């Protein structure tokens, strides 16, 4: 074995020790905290579903109104005056 190989091996061990010191300790989570987290996530999912449902309803209303005004395209694009009679 050469001296370089031994020195390299020692340096790698020191680097591994430094890396393990930088790792934060593992946080323990209780069942109550996990349950509360999951309920909050579920509420967020329900809120997102409601939001998408409202947007889908609005889009369908816009499409329905556009199809009702389709026979009158010239009235929408031009400034017309009402004539009496």
Secondary structure, DSSP 8 states (H G I E B T S, - for coil): --HHHHHHHHHHHHHHHHHHHHS-------HHHHHHHHHHHHHHHHHHHHHHHHHHHHHHHHHHHHHHHGGGHHHHHS-------
